[in-house]
Amino acid sequence: MYPGLASKCRLGGTIVESDEVRKMIYEALMQLCRTRTGREYLRSEKVYPVMREVHKFENNYEVPIEEHIEMLEMIVEYTMLLDEPDVD
């Protein structure tokens, strides 16, 4: 459906192995989800298919980190729902 999508989930051509770096990326995406403008931007950039692939990666990681998985699920919820109020 989205050719080459897996390669877009990588930083510099390789999967980011650092748990802390991945957590910081997810936290940055969560901050974008806090405002309507940020959510609309993520939707316009079609972040959902990428988040779906990242979610698969986190679930299949050597030791799945529940906090990462929860953050990804929240990002998907925020970006898939329409006309919701800003998160404060």
C-alpha positions in Angstrom: 0.0 0.0 0.0 2.8 2.4 0.9 6.0 1.3 -0.9 9.1 2.0 1.0 7.2 2.9 4.2 9.4 0.8 6.4 12.5 2.8 5.3 10.7 6.0 6.4 10.5 4.6 10.0 14.3 4.7 10.2 16.7 7.4 11.1 19.7 7.7 8.8 18.7 4.4 7.1 18.9 2.3 10.3 16.4 1.6 13.1 17.0 3.7 16.2 18.1 1.2 18.8 18.2 3.7 21.7 15.2 3.5 23.9 15.7 7.0 25.1 15.9 8.5 21.6 12.7 6.7 20.5 11.0 7.9 23.7 12.0 11.5 23.0 10.6 11.2 19.4 7.3 9.9 20.8 7.2 12.6 23.4 7.7 15.3 20.6 4.9 13.8 18.6 2.7 13.8 21.8 3.4 17.5 22.2 2.3 18.1 18.6 -0.9 16.2 19.4 -1.7 18.7 22.2 -3.0 21.4 19.9 -5.4 21.2 17.0 -2.9 22.8 14.7 -0.3 20.1 15.6 -2.8 17.3 15.1 -3.9 18.7 11.7 -0.2 18.9 10.7 0.4 15.3 11.6 -2.7 14.3 9.7 -1.6 16.3 6.6 1.7 14.6 6.7 -0.1 11.2 6.9 1.6 10.1 10.1 -0.8 7.3 10.7 0.7 4.7 8.4 4.2 5.4 9.8 2.9 5.1 13.4 1.3 1.8 12.5 4.7 0.5 11.3 6.5 1.9 14.3 3.9 0.3 16.6 4.6 -3.1 14.9 8.3 -2.5 15.5 7.8 -1.7 19.2 5.6 -4.7 19.7 8.2 -7.0 18.1 11.2 -5.4 19.8 13.5 -7.6 21.9 11.9 -6.5 25.1 8.7 -4.4 24.3 8.5 -1.2 26.3 5.0 -0.8 27.4 5.4 3.0 27.9 6.4 3.4 24.2 3.5 1.3 23.0 1.0 3.3 25.1 2.4 6.6 23.7 2.1 5.3 20.2 -1.5 4.3 20.8 -2.3 7.8 22.2 -0.6 9.5 19.1 -2.8 7.3 16.8 -5.9 8.2 18.8 -5.2 11.9 18.7 -4.4 11.9 15.0 -7.3 9.7 13.9 -10.1 11.6 15.8 -11.5 14.7 14.2 -12.8 17.9 15.8 -11.7 17.2 19.4 -10.8 20.0 21.8 -7.2 20.9 22.6 -5.5 18.8 25.3 -4.5 20.9 28.3 
